[in-house]
């Protein structure tokens, strides 16, 4: 089981815990996301595989996941991109860092990057069922039409793209 750094409200490491303990005790930890764009300004979204333990079949960011204990945000982003899509990401541009409240009293730091990559992509079997580029307008239509979107993706879209 993976171990994550536990952080305070300033995103300073104050300990470490395994994933089960982090979620059972609602410990603040770090998450990384990447929005991969193409030359048309479209965003690559991944659809979570049906065997995912959390939100299977939901649309998610191009790349996303937990930052492991001792890992930097950029290191976590690169590892997740390789694991989920089989790609190396370069020139990550910081979009922002947000304290995200999952439920009252349970927070995560979401650090989000933008990168450009045209593929090809190799979807992680079982974890990623599809990866497709969409325009912002198409994504808004999908949201309005009731497509299932990961809550962190909706938070980030509303903050950075739906203006």
VMD Tcl script that builds the backbone (N, CA, C; Angstrom):
set m [mol new atoms 489]
animate dup $m
set s [atomselect $m all]
$s set {name element resname resid chain x y z} {
  {N N UNK 1 A 0.834 -1.181 0.000}
  {CA C UNK 1 A 0.000 0.000 0.000}
  {C C UNK 1 A 0.882 1.249 0.000}
  {N N UNK 2 A 0.499 2.232 -0.780}
  {CA C UNK 2 A 1.292 3.458 -0.896}
  {C C UNK 2 A 1.261 4.271 0.398}
  {N N UNK 3 A 2.360 4.996 0.610}
  {CA C UNK 3 A 2.465 5.912 1.743}
  {C C UNK 3 A 2.504 7.332 1.201}
  {N N UNK 4 A 1.776 8.226 1.872}
  {CA C UNK 4 A 1.687 9.626 1.456}
  {C C UNK 4 A 2.203 10.530 2.568}
  {N N UNK 5 A 2.759 11.673 2.175}
  {CA C UNK 5 A 3.103 12.693 3.156}
  {C C UNK 5 A 1.817 13.296 3.693}
  {N N UNK 6 A 1.772 13.524 4.991}
  {CA C UNK 6 A 0.690 14.261 5.630}
  {C C UNK 6 A 1.188 15.689 5.776}
  {N N UNK 7 A 0.347 16.665 5.417}
  {CA C UNK 7 A 0.780 18.062 5.418}
  {C C UNK 7 A -0.174 18.912 6.252}
  {N N UNK 8 A 0.344 20.079 6.676}
  {CA C UNK 8 A -0.488 21.032 7.417}
  {C C UNK 8 A -1.126 22.023 6.443}
  {N N UNK 9 A -1.782 23.031 6.983}
  {CA C UNK 9 A -2.492 24.022 6.152}
  {C C UNK 9 A -1.567 24.871 5.285}
  {N N UNK 10 A -0.261 24.813 5.539}
  {CA C UNK 10 A 0.730 25.517 4.717}
  {C C UNK 10 A 1.402 24.573 3.726}
  {N N UNK 11 A 0.922 23.355 3.623}
  {CA C UNK 11 A 1.476 22.312 2.760}
  {C C UNK 11 A 2.893 21.927 3.183}
  {N N UNK 12 A 3.136 21.949 4.491}
  {CA C UNK 12 A 4.416 21.513 5.050}
  {C C UNK 12 A 4.238 20.089 5.579}
  {N N UNK 13 A 5.205 19.233 5.283}
  {CA C UNK 13 A 5.123 17.834 5.708}
  {C C UNK 13 A 5.220 17.744 7.227}
  {N N UNK 14 A 4.245 17.033 7.817}
  {CA C UNK 14 A 4.212 16.851 9.271}
  {C C UNK 14 A 4.182 15.376 9.656}
  {N N UNK 15 A 4.203 14.485 8.660}
  {CA C UNK 15 A 4.181 13.061 8.941}
  {C C UNK 15 A 3.933 12.276 7.669}
  {N N UNK 16 A 3.654 10.994 7.829}
  {CA C UNK 16 A 3.360 10.120 6.696}
  {C C UNK 16 A 2.374 9.059 7.162}
  {N N UNK 17 A 1.580 8.564 6.222}
  {CA C UNK 17 A 0.612 7.516 6.538}
  {C C UNK 17 A 0.280 6.747 5.276}
  {N N UNK 18 A -0.190 5.511 5.452}
  {CA C UNK 18 A -0.601 4.753 4.277}
  {C C UNK 18 A -1.972 5.249 3.808}
  {N N UNK 19 A -2.348 4.838 2.613}
  {CA C UNK 19 A -3.563 5.349 1.981}
  {C C UNK 19 A -4.811 5.082 2.830}
  {N N UNK 20 A -4.911 3.903 3.384}
  {CA C UNK 20 A -6.092 3.578 4.194}
  {C C UNK 20 A -6.207 4.512 5.395}
  {N N UNK 21 A -5.097 4.759 6.076}
  {CA C UNK 21 A -5.107 5.633 7.246}
  {C C UNK 21 A -5.439 7.067 6.851}
  {N N UNK 22 A -4.880 7.533 5.731}
  {CA C UNK 22 A -5.150 8.894 5.248}
  {C C UNK 22 A -6.650 9.108 5.073}
  {N N UNK 23 A -7.310 8.139 4.448}
  {CA C UNK 23 A -8.742 8.289 4.181}
  {C C UNK 23 A -9.603 7.993 5.410}
  {N N UNK 24 A -9.191 7.042 6.224}
  {CA C UNK 24 A -9.950 6.738 7.442}
  {C C UNK 24 A -9.928 7.905 8.425}
  {N N UNK 25 A -8.763 8.553 8.541}
  {CA C UNK 25 A -8.600 9.631 9.526}
  {C C UNK 25 A -8.744 11.032 8.924}
  {N N UNK 26 A -9.048 11.101 7.626}
  {CA C UNK 26 A -9.211 12.392 6.934}
  {C C UNK 26 A -7.988 13.289 7.108}
  {N N UNK 27 A -6.819 12.745 6.772}
  {CA C UNK 27 A -5.558 13.471 6.895}
  {C C UNK 27 A -5.271 14.256 5.610}
  {N N UNK 28 A -4.827 15.485 5.769}
  {CA C UNK 28 A -4.519 16.329 4.617}
  {C C UNK 28 A -3.282 15.792 3.916}
  {N N UNK 29 A -3.406 15.634 2.597}
  {CA C UNK 29 A -2.318 15.083 1.794}
  {C C UNK 29 A -2.299 15.764 0.428}
  {N N UNK 30 A -1.440 15.291 -0.460}
  {CA C UNK 30 A -1.187 15.954 -1.746}
  {C C UNK 30 A -1.672 15.118 -2.925}
  {N N UNK 31 A -2.265 15.816 -3.884}
  {CA C UNK 31 A -2.736 15.234 -5.133}
  {C C UNK 31 A -2.151 16.071 -6.274}
  {N N UNK 32 A -1.859 15.432 -7.378}
  {CA C UNK 32 A -1.361 16.138 -8.550}
  {C C UNK 32 A -2.298 15.866 -9.726}
  {N N UNK 33 A -2.500 16.890 -10.554}
  {CA C UNK 33 A -3.288 16.763 -11.781}
  {C C UNK 33 A -2.526 17.416 -12.925}
  {N N UNK 34 A -2.706 16.872 -14.124}
  {CA C UNK 34 A -2.177 17.498 -15.342}
  {C C UNK 34 A -3.328 17.613 -16.336}
  {N N UNK 35 A -3.469 18.792 -16.920}
  {CA C UNK 35 A -4.331 18.986 -18.078}
  {C C UNK 35 A -3.423 18.974 -19.297}
  {N N UNK 36 A -3.564 17.969 -20.147}
  {CA C UNK 36 A -2.786 17.891 -21.377}
  {C C UNK 36 A -3.611 18.539 -22.484}
  {N N UNK 37 A -2.986 19.480 -23.172}
  {CA C UNK 37 A -3.644 20.203 -24.253}
  {C C UNK 37 A -3.029 19.807 -25.584}
  {N N UNK 38 A -3.831 19.906 -26.649}
  {CA C UNK 38 A -3.292 19.711 -27.995}
  {C C UNK 38 A -3.135 21.059 -28.675}
  {N N UNK 39 A -2.738 21.066 -29.945}
  {CA C UNK 39 A -2.474 22.321 -30.644}
  {C C UNK 39 A -3.753 23.098 -30.988}
  {N N UNK 40 A -4.931 22.531 -30.731}
  {CA C UNK 40 A -6.206 23.227 -30.921}
  {C C UNK 40 A -6.720 23.818 -29.606}
  {N N UNK 41 A -5.974 23.617 -28.520}
  {CA C UNK 41 A -6.414 24.090 -27.212}
  {C C UNK 41 A -7.420 23.172 -26.550}
  {N N UNK 42 A -7.596 21.973 -27.096}
  {CA C UNK 42 A -8.514 21.006 -26.496}
  {C C UNK 42 A -7.827 20.301 -25.333}
  {N N UNK 43 A -8.637 19.810 -24.394}
  {CA C UNK 43 A -8.140 19.149 -23.197}
  {C C UNK 43 A -8.334 17.641 -23.326}
  {N N UNK 44 A -7.281 16.898 -23.020}
  {CA C UNK 44 A -7.374 15.446 -22.968}
  {C C UNK 44 A -8.003 15.058 -21.635}
  {N N UNK 45 A -9.133 14.345 -21.696}
  {CA C UNK 45 A -9.739 13.799 -20.484}
  {C C UNK 45 A -9.607 12.294 -20.534}
  {N N UNK 46 A -9.429 11.698 -19.371}
  {CA C UNK 46 A -9.400 10.240 -19.300}
  {C C UNK 46 A -10.664 9.763 -18.608}
  {N N UNK 47 A -11.170 8.655 -19.096}
  {CA C UNK 47 A -12.313 8.012 -18.458}
  {C C UNK 47 A -11.774 6.880 -17.601}
  {N N UNK 48 A -12.142 6.925 -16.331}
  {CA C UNK 48 A -11.652 5.927 -15.387}
  {C C UNK 48 A -12.195 4.551 -15.745}
  {N N UNK 49 A -11.350 3.545 -15.629}
  {CA C UNK 49 A -11.733 2.179 -15.959}
  {C C UNK 49 A -12.814 1.642 -15.045}
  {N N UNK 50 A -13.532 0.671 -15.532}
  {CA C UNK 50 A -14.644 0.091 -14.772}
  {C C UNK 50 A -14.176 -0.707 -13.558}
  {N N UNK 51 A -12.894 -1.045 -13.493}
  {CA C UNK 51 A -12.400 -1.780 -12.330}
  {C C UNK 51 A -11.737 -0.866 -11.306}
  {N N UNK 52 A -11.769 0.456 -11.525}
  {CA C UNK 52 A -11.227 1.392 -10.534}
  {C C UNK 52 A -12.032 1.277 -9.249}
  {N N UNK 53 A -11.352 1.375 -8.125}
  {CA C UNK 53 A -12.041 1.252 -6.841}
  {C C UNK 53 A -12.847 2.505 -6.505}
  {N N UNK 54 A -12.477 3.637 -7.084}
  {CA C UNK 54 A -13.160 4.896 -6.771}
  {C C UNK 54 A -13.644 5.543 -8.072}
  {N N UNK 55 A -14.916 5.779 -8.172}
  {CA C UNK 55 A -15.566 6.452 -9.298}
  {C C UNK 55 A -15.263 5.823 -10.662}
  {N N UNK 56 A -15.480 4.528 -10.814}
  {CA C UNK 56 A -15.269 3.912 -12.130}
  {C C UNK 56 A -16.223 4.507 -13.165}
  {N N UNK 57 A -15.711 4.705 -14.391}
  {CA C UNK 57 A -16.524 5.241 -15.470}
  {C C UNK 57 A -16.691 6.745 -15.453}
  {N N UNK 58 A -16.062 7.433 -14.527}
  {CA C UNK 58 A -16.135 8.897 -14.446}
  {C C UNK 58 A -15.016 9.516 -15.270}
  {N N UNK 59 A -15.288 10.657 -15.872}
  {CA C UNK 59 A -14.255 11.426 -16.556}
  {C C UNK 59 A -13.370 12.091 -15.511}
  {N N UNK 60 A -12.082 12.145 -15.807}
  {CA C UNK 60 A -11.108 12.729 -14.897}
  {C C UNK 60 A -10.131 13.584 -15.699}
  {N N UNK 61 A -9.228 14.252 -14.974}
  {CA C UNK 61 A -8.199 15.047 -15.641}
  {C C UNK 61 A -7.362 14.147 -16.539}
  {N N UNK 62 A -6.544 14.741 -17.384}
  {CA C UNK 62 A -5.684 13.967 -18.285}
  {C C UNK 62 A -4.849 12.979 -17.495}
  {N N UNK 63 A -4.316 13.439 -16.377}
  {CA C UNK 63 A -3.492 12.632 -15.477}
  {C C UNK 63 A -3.796 13.103 -14.065}
  {N N UNK 64 A -3.880 12.188 -13.144}
  {CA C UNK 64 A -4.101 12.599 -11.763}
  {C C UNK 64 A -3.790 11.482 -10.805}
  {N N UNK 65 A -3.365 11.862 -9.607}
  {CA C UNK 65 A -3.107 10.845 -8.604}
  {C C UNK 65 A -2.451 11.400 -7.364}
  {N N UNK 66 A -2.212 10.514 -6.431}
  {CA C UNK 66 A -1.589 10.872 -5.163}
  {C C UNK 66 A -0.094 11.107 -5.333}
  {N N UNK 67 A 0.415 12.057 -4.575}
  {CA C UNK 67 A 1.856 12.280 -4.481}
  {C C UNK 67 A 2.342 11.388 -3.345}
  {N N UNK 68 A 3.314 10.558 -3.628}
  {CA C UNK 68 A 3.838 9.628 -2.624}
  {C C UNK 68 A 4.732 10.336 -1.617}
  {N N UNK 69 A 4.921 9.714 -0.484}
  {CA C UNK 69 A 5.799 10.256 0.558}
  {C C UNK 69 A 7.188 10.499 -0.009}
  {N N UNK 70 A 7.725 11.683 0.238}
  {CA C UNK 70 A 9.058 12.040 -0.222}
  {C C UNK 70 A 9.132 12.482 -1.674}
  {N N UNK 71 A 8.030 12.458 -2.376}
  {CA C UNK 71 A 7.988 12.800 -3.800}
  {C C UNK 71 A 7.581 14.267 -3.959}
  {N N UNK 72 A 8.114 14.938 -4.970}
  {CA C UNK 72 A 7.685 16.299 -5.280}
  {C C UNK 72 A 6.412 16.245 -6.122}
  {N N UNK 73 A 5.748 17.387 -6.237}
  {CA C UNK 73 A 4.570 17.447 -7.100}
  {C C UNK 73 A 4.954 17.114 -8.546}
  {N N UNK 74 A 6.057 17.681 -9.020}
  {CA C UNK 74 A 6.482 17.422 -10.400}
  {C C UNK 74 A 6.863 15.955 -10.575}
  {N N UNK 75 A 7.543 15.394 -9.592}
  {CA C UNK 75 A 7.886 13.979 -9.655}
  {C C UNK 75 A 6.647 13.098 -9.697}
  {N N UNK 76 A 5.656 13.429 -8.888}
  {CA C UNK 76 A 4.402 12.679 -8.887}
  {C C UNK 76 A 3.668 12.809 -10.208}
  {N N UNK 77 A 3.678 14.013 -10.780}
  {CA C UNK 77 A 3.011 14.240 -12.067}
  {C C UNK 77 A 3.664 13.388 -13.157}
  {N N UNK 78 A 4.982 13.382 -13.195}
  {CA C UNK 78 A 5.689 12.590 -14.203}
  {C C UNK 78 A 5.438 11.103 -14.044}
  {N N UNK 79 A 5.462 10.623 -12.808}
  {CA C UNK 79 A 5.212 9.202 -12.546}
  {C C UNK 79 A 3.792 8.820 -12.966}
  {N N UNK 80 A 2.819 9.637 -12.594}
  {CA C UNK 80 A 1.422 9.334 -12.933}
  {C C UNK 80 A 1.204 9.347 -14.449}
  {N N UNK 81 A 1.825 10.295 -15.160}
  {CA C UNK 81 A 1.680 10.356 -16.627}
  {C C UNK 81 A 2.219 9.082 -17.269}
  {N N UNK 82 A 3.345 8.610 -16.772}
  {CA C UNK 82 A 3.941 7.377 -17.296}
  {C C UNK 82 A 3.050 6.176 -16.978}
  {N N UNK 83 A 2.553 6.094 -15.738}
  {CA C UNK 83 A 1.708 4.965 -15.328}
  {C C UNK 83 A 0.371 4.946 -16.070}
  {N N UNK 84 A -0.293 6.098 -16.146}
  {CA C UNK 84 A -1.663 6.132 -16.657}
  {C C UNK 84 A -1.755 6.174 -18.176}
  {N N UNK 85 A -0.852 6.914 -18.834}
  {CA C UNK 85 A -0.943 7.101 -20.284}
  {C C UNK 85 A 0.287 6.630 -21.043}
  {N N UNK 86 A 1.327 6.195 -20.321}
  {CA C UNK 86 A 2.529 5.710 -20.977}
  {C C UNK 86 A 3.340 6.795 -21.650}
  {N N UNK 87 A 3.263 8.032 -21.130}
  {CA C UNK 87 A 3.975 9.153 -21.759}
  {C C UNK 87 A 4.939 9.820 -20.783}
  {N N UNK 88 A 5.936 10.464 -21.371}
  {CA C UNK 88 A 6.839 11.338 -20.620}
  {C C UNK 88 A 6.336 12.764 -20.821}
  {N N UNK 89 A 6.147 13.485 -19.730}
  {CA C UNK 89 A 5.723 14.878 -19.849}
  {C C UNK 89 A 6.921 15.785 -19.608}
  {N N UNK 90 A 7.003 16.813 -20.415}
  {CA C UNK 90 A 8.061 17.808 -20.273}
  {C C UNK 90 A 7.404 19.179 -20.250}
  {N N UNK 91 A 8.123 20.148 -19.780}
  {CA C UNK 91 A 7.633 21.526 -19.761}
  {C C UNK 91 A 6.297 21.657 -19.045}
  {N N UNK 92 A 6.214 21.083 -17.861}
  {CA C UNK 92 A 5.001 21.249 -17.063}
  {C C UNK 92 A 4.902 22.695 -16.603}
  {N N UNK 93 A 3.755 23.292 -16.841}
  {CA C UNK 93 A 3.505 24.674 -16.422}
  {C C UNK 93 A 2.519 24.634 -15.260}
  {N N UNK 94 A 2.887 25.253 -14.153}
  {CA C UNK 94 A 2.020 25.272 -12.982}
  {C C UNK 94 A 0.771 26.094 -13.269}
  {N N UNK 95 A -0.381 25.477 -13.102}
  {CA C UNK 95 A -1.656 26.185 -13.251}
  {C C UNK 95 A -2.081 26.756 -11.909}
  {N N UNK 96 A -1.875 25.990 -10.840}
  {CA C UNK 96 A -2.209 26.486 -9.515}
  {C C UNK 96 A -2.148 25.405 -8.461}
  {N N UNK 97 A -2.191 25.846 -7.203}
  {CA C UNK 97 A -2.250 24.931 -6.062}
  {C C UNK 97 A -3.430 25.373 -5.208}
  {N N UNK 98 A -4.313 24.430 -4.914}
  {CA C UNK 98 A -5.548 24.741 -4.204}
  {C C UNK 98 A -5.756 23.791 -3.041}
  {N N UNK 99 A -6.247 24.343 -1.943}
  {CA C UNK 99 A -6.687 23.513 -0.837}
  {C C UNK 99 A -8.130 23.132 -1.150}
  {N N UNK 100 A -8.352 21.846 -1.356}
  {CA C UNK 100 A -9.646 21.323 -1.790}
  {C C UNK 100 A -10.296 20.576 -0.630}
  {N N UNK 101 A -11.521 20.968 -0.288}
  {CA C UNK 101 A -12.235 20.319 0.801}
  {C C UNK 101 A -13.085 19.180 0.245}
  {N N UNK 102 A -12.709 17.953 0.590}
  {CA C UNK 102 A -13.433 16.768 0.137}
  {C C UNK 102 A -14.788 16.727 0.842}
  {N N UNK 103 A -14.752 16.768 2.144}
  {CA C UNK 103 A -15.908 16.895 3.030}
  {C C UNK 103 A -15.428 17.780 4.181}
  {N N UNK 104 A -16.341 18.350 4.954}
  {CA C UNK 104 A -15.876 19.189 6.071}
  {C C UNK 104 A -14.844 18.471 6.941}
  {N N UNK 105 A -13.703 19.119 7.120}
  {CA C UNK 105 A -12.629 18.568 7.933}
  {C C UNK 105 A -11.659 17.645 7.215}
  {N N UNK 106 A -11.873 17.431 5.910}
  {CA C UNK 106 A -10.970 16.574 5.133}
  {C C UNK 106 A -10.535 17.328 3.885}
  {N N UNK 107 A -9.241 17.689 3.866}
  {CA C UNK 107 A -8.694 18.501 2.779}
  {C C UNK 107 A -7.575 17.783 2.041}
  {N N UNK 108 A -7.410 18.205 0.794}
  {CA C UNK 108 A -6.298 17.755 -0.041}
  {C C UNK 108 A -5.702 18.999 -0.692}
  {N N UNK 109 A -4.393 19.006 -0.886}
  {CA C UNK 109 A -3.773 20.027 -1.723}
  {C C UNK 109 A -3.744 19.493 -3.144}
  {N N UNK 110 A -4.428 20.178 -4.050}
  {CA C UNK 110 A -4.417 19.826 -5.471}
  {C C UNK 110 A -3.442 20.760 -6.166}
  {N N UNK 111 A -2.375 20.207 -6.711}
  {CA C UNK 111 A -1.454 21.005 -7.513}
  {C C UNK 111 A -1.639 20.571 -8.951}
  {N N UNK 112 A -1.916 21.571 -9.799}
  {CA C UNK 112 A -2.341 21.300 -11.162}
  {C C UNK 112 A -1.385 21.927 -12.159}
  {N N UNK 113 A -1.035 21.125 -13.158}
  {CA C UNK 113 A -0.130 21.549 -14.219}
  {C C UNK 113 A -0.832 21.476 -15.562}
  {N N UNK 114 A -0.271 22.194 -16.540}
  {CA C UNK 114 A -0.689 22.108 -17.936}
  {C C UNK 114 A 0.537 21.674 -18.720}
  {N N UNK 115 A 0.315 20.822 -19.723}
  {CA C UNK 115 A 1.378 20.389 -20.615}
  {C C UNK 115 A 0.780 20.150 -21.992}
  {N N UNK 116 A 1.629 20.133 -22.992}
  {CA C UNK 116 A 1.206 19.853 -24.364}
  {C C UNK 116 A 1.798 18.522 -24.786}
  {N N UNK 117 A 0.954 17.648 -25.311}
  {CA C UNK 117 A 1.421 16.336 -25.754}
  {C C UNK 117 A 0.391 15.797 -26.735}
  {N N UNK 118 A 0.832 15.363 -27.873}
  {CA C UNK 118 A -0.092 14.903 -28.909}
  {C C UNK 118 A -0.236 13.383 -28.963}
  {N N UNK 119 A 0.397 12.682 -28.042}
  {CA C UNK 119 A 0.265 11.223 -28.023}
  {C C UNK 119 A 1.367 10.578 -28.828}
  {N N UNK 120 A 1.256 9.307 -29.063}
  {CA C UNK 120 A 0.135 8.430 -28.710}
  {C C UNK 120 A 0.105 8.130 -27.216}
  {N N UNK 121 A -1.061 7.667 -26.767}
  {CA C UNK 121 A -1.269 7.341 -25.368}
  {C C UNK 121 A -1.551 5.852 -25.238}
  {N N UNK 122 A -1.061 5.277 -24.166}
  {CA C UNK 122 A -1.323 3.871 -23.861}
  {C C UNK 122 A -2.096 3.867 -22.548}
  {N N UNK 123 A -3.401 3.661 -22.628}
  {CA C UNK 123 A -4.235 3.692 -21.431}
  {C C UNK 123 A -3.899 2.522 -20.513}
  {N N UNK 124 A -3.703 2.823 -19.237}
  {CA C UNK 124 A -3.380 1.805 -18.241}
  {C C UNK 124 A -4.550 0.831 -18.135}
  {N N UNK 125 A -4.338 -0.427 -18.520}
  {CA C UNK 125 A -5.443 -1.400 -18.510}
  {C C UNK 125 A -6.131 -1.477 -17.147}
  {N N UNK 126 A -7.456 -1.434 -17.190}
  {CA C UNK 126 A -8.246 -1.516 -15.965}
  {C C UNK 126 A -8.434 -0.194 -15.259}
  {N N UNK 127 A -7.479 0.709 -15.412}
  {CA C UNK 127 A -7.540 1.998 -14.718}
  {C C UNK 127 A -8.045 3.124 -15.614}
  {N N UNK 128 A -7.698 3.072 -16.904}
  {CA C UNK 128 A -8.114 4.105 -17.857}
  {C C UNK 128 A -8.780 3.399 -19.037}
  {N N UNK 129 A -10.062 3.664 -19.246}
  {CA C UNK 129 A -10.767 2.990 -20.336}
  {C C UNK 129 A -10.706 3.776 -21.633}
  {N N UNK 130 A -10.461 5.092 -21.530}
  {CA C UNK 130 A -10.485 5.933 -22.719}
  {C C UNK 130 A -9.762 7.238 -22.408}
  {N N UNK 131 A -9.103 7.805 -23.397}
  {CA C UNK 131 A -8.527 9.155 -23.284}
  {C C UNK 131 A -8.825 9.873 -24.596}
  {N N UNK 132 A -9.518 11.013 -24.485}
  {CA C UNK 132 A -10.023 11.723 -25.649}
  {C C UNK 132 A -9.891 13.233 -25.445}
  {N N UNK 133 A -9.564 13.942 -26.528}
  {CA C UNK 133 A -9.522 15.403 -26.477}
  {C C UNK 133 A -10.918 15.983 -26.681}
  {N N UNK 134 A -11.231 17.023 -25.893}
  {CA C UNK 134 A -12.504 17.728 -25.991}
  {C C UNK 134 A -12.262 19.229 -25.926}
  {N N UNK 135 A -13.076 19.992 -26.631}
  {CA C UNK 135 A -13.052 21.444 -26.484}
  {C C UNK 135 A -13.729 21.812 -25.163}
  {N N UNK 136 A -13.463 23.006 -24.674}
  {CA C UNK 136 A -14.107 23.481 -23.448}
  {C C UNK 136 A -15.627 23.463 -23.623}
  {N N UNK 137 A -16.115 23.913 -24.774}
  {CA C UNK 137 A -17.566 23.916 -25.010}
  {C C UNK 137 A -18.138 22.510 -24.969}
  {N N UNK 138 A -17.443 21.535 -25.555}
  {CA C UNK 138 A -17.919 20.150 -25.501}
  {C C UNK 138 A -17.952 19.626 -24.063}
  {N N UNK 139 A -16.946 19.991 -23.274}
  {CA C UNK 139 A -16.908 19.554 -21.876}
  {C C UNK 139 A -18.084 20.168 -21.111}
  {N N UNK 140 A -18.354 21.458 -21.339}
  {CA C UNK 140 A -19.508 22.094 -20.681}
  {C C UNK 140 A -20.798 21.376 -21.045}
  {N N UNK 141 A -20.952 21.018 -22.315}
  {CA C UNK 141 A -22.149 20.299 -22.771}
  {C C UNK 141 A -22.257 18.946 -22.084}
  {N N UNK 142 A -21.127 18.251 -21.937}
  {CA C UNK 142 A -21.112 16.961 -21.252}
  {C C UNK 142 A -21.535 17.109 -19.783}
  {N N UNK 143 A -21.003 18.134 -19.121}
  {CA C UNK 143 A -21.353 18.380 -17.721}
  {C C UNK 143 A -22.849 18.674 -17.616}
  {N N UNK 144 A -23.321 19.586 -18.459}
  {CA C UNK 144 A -24.746 19.956 -18.438}
  {C C UNK 144 A -25.653 18.778 -18.787}
  {N N UNK 145 A -25.141 17.842 -19.587}
  {CA C UNK 145 A -25.908 16.675 -20.004}
  {C C UNK 145 A -25.900 15.529 -19.009}
  {N N UNK 146 A -25.200 15.713 -17.894}
  {CA C UNK 146 A -25.229 14.695 -16.854}
  {C C UNK 146 A -24.142 13.645 -16.923}
  {N N UNK 147 A -23.154 13.834 -17.812}
  {CA C UNK 147 A -22.016 12.893 -17.815}
  {C C UNK 147 A -21.399 12.874 -16.415}
  {N N UNK 148 A -20.793 11.754 -16.047}
  {CA C UNK 148 A -20.193 11.617 -14.727}
  {C C UNK 148 A -18.765 12.180 -14.749}
  {N N UNK 149 A -18.520 13.168 -13.895}
  {CA C UNK 149 A -17.220 13.816 -13.788}
  {C C UNK 149 A -16.704 13.699 -12.363}
  {N N UNK 150 A -15.425 13.370 -12.245}
  {CA C UNK 150 A -14.758 13.319 -10.942}
  {C C UNK 150 A -14.918 14.688 -10.280}
  {N N UNK 151 A -15.256 14.746 -8.980}
  {CA C UNK 151 A -15.444 16.041 -8.315}
  {C C UNK 151 A -14.223 16.966 -8.379}
  {N N UNK 152 A -13.015 16.408 -8.311}
  {CA C UNK 152 A -11.823 17.256 -8.409}
  {C C UNK 152 A -11.719 17.870 -9.804}
  {N N UNK 153 A -12.066 17.109 -10.841}
  {CA C UNK 153 A -12.061 17.648 -12.202}
  {C C UNK 153 A -13.050 18.797 -12.311}
  {N N UNK 154 A -14.260 18.620 -11.790}
  {CA C UNK 154 A -15.253 19.706 -11.847}
  {C C UNK 154 A -14.753 20.950 -11.118}
  {N N UNK 155 A -14.153 20.758 -9.949}
  {CA C UNK 155 A -13.593 21.879 -9.195}
  {C C UNK 155 A -12.558 22.631 -10.041}
  {N N UNK 156 A -11.636 21.888 -10.650}
  {CA C UNK 156 A -10.563 22.515 -11.437}
  {C C UNK 156 A -11.094 23.154 -12.714}
  {N N UNK 157 A -12.046 22.510 -13.393}
  {CA C UNK 157 A -12.644 23.112 -14.593}
  {C C UNK 157 A -13.327 24.423 -14.248}
  {N N UNK 158 A -14.105 24.432 -13.168}
  {CA C UNK 158 A -14.806 25.654 -12.767}
  {C C UNK 158 A -13.837 26.763 -12.383}
  {N N UNK 159 A -12.741 26.411 -11.758}
  {CA C UNK 159 A -11.782 27.436 -11.329}
  {C C UNK 159 A -10.933 27.971 -12.477}
  {N N UNK 160 A -10.487 27.081 -13.373}
  {CA C UNK 160 A -9.485 27.489 -14.351}
  {C C UNK 160 A -9.971 27.568 -15.816}
  {N N UNK 161 A -11.065 26.924 -16.151}
  {CA C UNK 161 A -11.447 26.865 -17.564}
  {C C UNK 161 A -12.849 27.381 -17.869}
  {N N UNK 162 A -13.804 27.222 -16.959}
  {CA C UNK 162 A -15.175 27.656 -17.221}
  {C C UNK 162 A -15.347 29.094 -16.730}
  {N N UNK 163 A -14.941 30.032 -17.546}
  {CA C UNK 163 A -15.033 31.448 -17.132}
  {C C UNK 163 A -15.957 32.209 -18.017}
}
mol reanalyze $m
mol bondsrecalc $m
mol representation Tube
mol addrep $m
